[in-house]
Amino acid sequence: MAEGIFEYEDKHLGEVLDKVDTAIAKAENDAENAEKDRGAIQKNFYNDVRINTSSYSGMMDTAISIRQQQQMLSERENSWQHATKRLETFKQMKKRPYFARIDFRESGEKKDETIYIGLGSFSDSPDHFLIYDWRAPISSVYYDGNMGKVEYTTPDGQQSVDLKLKRQFTIEEGKLISVYDTDETIGDQMLLNALGSQSDVKMKSIVSTIQREQNKIIRNTSADLLFVQGAAGSGKTAAILQRVAFLLYRYRGNLNAGQVIMFSPNQLFNDYVDQVLPELGEQNMIQMTYYQFARRRIPNIEVENLQQRFDKKLTEAERKIDQFKGSLQFFKAVSRYAEFLGKSGMRFRNIMFQGKPFASKEKIKEIYYSFNSTYNLGNRIEGTREALIRMLNQKVGSELRTKWVEDAVQSLSQEEIHELFKNDPREFKDNDEEFKFLARQIIMKELKPVRNAIMRNRFLSINAQYVQLLRSLPKWFDLKKINVTEEEWEKHVDRTIEELKEHHLTMVDTSAYLYLYDLMTGKKGERSMRYVFIDEIQDYNAFQLAYIRFNFPRAKFTLLGDLNQSIYANETSATLLSELSTMFNPEKTEVIQLAKSYRSTQQITDFTKEILVEGESIESFSRDGELPIVSVNRNHQKMLDAVIKQLHRDREDDETSAIIGRSYAECEQIAEELKNAGESVTLIRTENQRLVEGTIVVPSFLAKGLEFDSVIVWNTSADTYQEHRDEQLLYTICSRAMHRLLVVSEKDLSPLIGKIPSELYRREEN
Ligand SMILES: Nc1ncnc2c1ncn2[C@@H]1O[C@H](COP(=O)(O)OP(=O)(O)OP(=O)(O)O)[C@@H](O)[C@H]1O
């Protein structure tokens, strides 16, 4: 880089920082004044209020005066908050005000324009922007184009510019460290710097090095369904977090973080990504796992967790049934079944009062089916509830003169009477009136559980209904379509009933169970949710997706995944794409492929992609590193020694390490053995655990979406990772590594590693 350019930019940076300093001083002053004003109002609050309570109009004046003082106080409070927030932003800006510059000429203009791009915009007068927000329409040119004509989208349509210069800066703590000019999309040097650094317990934003394909994902506003298929480490997660920040900026004022929800693979992952949006100056969206989403609706039932789902061994028939229960076909079958329920077949439960039915199930059924045939299930349940509440109100009257009520009134203590008056004693005309009042209060209290049962639809019987749905299925669904016999189905239903009795449900049943319940109760879904993001889509089945869609009927969807990283061998993701295409309008569906893997060094990506049968489309990013090591050991102890040796190497080089075992049981054992050998490691037991610094031992099914400097794959022996069955699982684990990968096995090496060309790794025998 020419000397003059660096000096020029250094000077420019100095000028901008001076202006930021001026803005800081002003914001400090504003904050101080707002604080003073606030203090003064608080102190003089009652001096400044005109108090006059001698007449009605005087009291009104007093109330108005208090209100005015309160309003002034809250205005000062707002301006104080505003000033402190601005101050905070400017202080951040001082460290790294911008990261890029572009020069371009707009069509029809005679002069070139220069803009600087940073995390947020900054201007020294209303029309004079010194820094543009990376999300501003014009900033897209920086990410999207090579030199020459570049198009970009504005809220008013497409625009084009002639791009003449693209310059990148490294600025640290307000000091210019380096300047690069590039005619590539985003110069490799900056990306290399970003990728070469050590991993952290928290993911970082990628704002200064967003790649062109990623930019498409981030800025897409047209699709109802945006589907991103991308190799491991291709930046899917990084891109969607940036996308959330983009959408919050683009629709500022109309969209808030509470209207965006992201389904993530596990709680560890939530932890891992929770700093990205705050770093970009935005609030985090709602984030949960599907398990949490389902679980909060049915607290009394234990839903199958990740580990149970992962460890499950199914017979061939069970596998087919499981697959069917996770399909769109079954989703439609449940919808159809619910339609029948509008005519007959709804199961009810008695609502009990003092050991006897307040409303018998027969009576409830009679009410439920008394409505006109045009009523849908939602209207029916509402009508039934209203009729039951009317019955309840009549019951209050009819119970007045019963013996239990009389006895209860007679035996009331003074305190209890006081309480029934709600500490507000009243005058009664005579004793009878007082009795009636107290009796009503007692009856209403006693009937409260009945009222709750009505309002909470406890007269429905979801368990019985779900079982009936399963039992009756062969009568209206041809089991031949799924290659299952009636006996096999019967056996399966019996098992589900047993599980329900134990308050257990598998994940596939849970979705169907909840969906049926929502249909029965006429639930409409959350219409205020505007964007739904689902990461690691390959681990969902079509039923779950359809159910999520049902829950958020007005939202736009962004689905991200890698069909090569399905960790559940029982479920196939291949059919997922075709099922998806029937769920959304094809004209509003866009698919983006990300083929380049940024996470790992070239050596690691070249190695891991060989594990897959169809891995050739994965491109490695040219970042150089050491060859992966495949260590084949004579016995268990040797294998452990190889791990310890690598841990020492990692520690010396300041690399974070993760040891990934296939099952939880295996991880528990290694963690124990490593501790006994004096190594300090943390075992990740469940998906709800927090991420910690230092070496961790994590089971394969919890490593989803995470990354580590150095990955050690434990026991890749032939019987642990089998050909066909475990290809994707092993690929997923190995692709967690950024800079270093060690695969250790005892005796026979898994054929999945054996088939990798030997020049792609270094073999060690111990
Ligand atoms: N444009 C980029 N600039 C800098 N770093 C990037 C870029 N894109 C991706 N990365 C980095 O590459 C790594 C992998 O990205 P990310 O976790 O988003 O990939 P992914 O596609 O979600 O992977 P997986 O499917 O394996 O979970 C992260 O460390 C991320 O910060």
The ligand as a Tripos MOL2 file, in Angstrom:
@<TRIPOS>MOLECULE
LIG
   31    33     1     0     0
SMALL
NO_CHARGES

@<TRIPOS>ATOM
      1 N1        -17.9600  -13.8340    6.0560 N.pl3     1 LIG1
      2 C1        -17.3480  -14.2810    7.1340 C.ar      1 LIG1
      3 N2        -16.3940  -13.5430    7.7320 N.ar      1 LIG1
      4 C2        -15.7470  -13.9950    8.8300 C.ar      1 LIG1
      5 N3        -16.0170  -15.1660    9.4230 N.ar      1 LIG1
      6 C3        -16.9620  -15.9270    8.8690 C.ar      1 LIG1
      7 C4        -17.6750  -15.5350    7.6940 C.ar      1 LIG1
      8 N4        -18.5610  -16.5080    7.4170 N.ar      1 LIG1
      9 C5        -18.4140  -17.4570    8.3440 C.ar      1 LIG1
     10 N5        -17.4560  -17.1180    9.2150 N.ar      1 LIG1
     11 C6        -17.0030  -17.8830   10.3880 C.3       1 LIG1
     12 O1        -16.9850  -19.2530   10.0440 O.3       1 LIG1
     13 C7        -17.4200  -20.0230   11.1620 C.3       1 LIG1
     14 C8        -18.5780  -20.9050   10.7830 C.3       1 LIG1
     15 O2        -19.7340  -20.1430   10.6140 O.3       1 LIG1
     16 P1        -21.1700  -20.6480   11.0910 P.3       1 LIG1
     17 O3        -21.0860  -21.2670   12.4310 O.co2     1 LIG1
     18 O4        -22.1190  -19.5420   10.8620 O.co2     1 LIG1
     19 O5        -21.3930  -21.7820   10.0020 O.3       1 LIG1
     20 P2        -22.6290  -22.7580    9.7960 P.3       1 LIG1
     21 O6        -22.8690  -22.7790    8.3270 O.co2     1 LIG1
     22 O7        -23.7620  -22.3480   10.6620 O.co2     1 LIG1
     23 O8        -21.9790  -24.1020   10.2480 O.3       1 LIG1
     24 P3        -22.5960  -25.5000   10.7720 P.3       1 LIG1
     25 O9        -23.6410  -25.9130    9.8050 O.co2     1 LIG1
     26 O10       -21.4130  -26.3870   10.7560 O.co2     1 LIG1
     27 O11       -23.0860  -25.2390   12.1470 O.co2     1 LIG1
     28 C9        -17.7370  -19.0330   12.2690 C.3       1 LIG1
     29 O12       -16.6080  -18.8900   13.0990 O.3       1 LIG1
     30 C10       -17.9860  -17.7390   11.5230 C.3       1 LIG1
     31 O13       -17.7320  -16.6210   12.3330 O.3       1 LIG1
@<TRIPOS>BOND
     1     1     2 1
     2     2     3 ar
     3     2     7 ar
     4     3     4 ar
     5     4     5 ar
     6     5     6 ar
     7     6     7 ar
     8     6    10 ar
     9     7     8 ar
    10     8     9 ar
    11     9    10 ar
    12    10    11 1
    13    11    12 1
    14    11    30 1
    15    12    13 1
    16    13    14 1
    17    13    28 1
    18    14    15 1
    19    15    16 1
    20    16    17 2
    21    16    18 1
    22    16    19 1
    23    19    20 1
    24    20    21 2
    25    20    22 1
    26    20    23 1
    27    23    24 1
    28    24    25 2
    29    24    26 1
    30    24    27 1
    31    28    29 1
    32    28    30 1
    33    30    31 1
@<TRIPOS>SUBSTRUCTURE
     1 LIG1         1 GROUP 0 **** ****
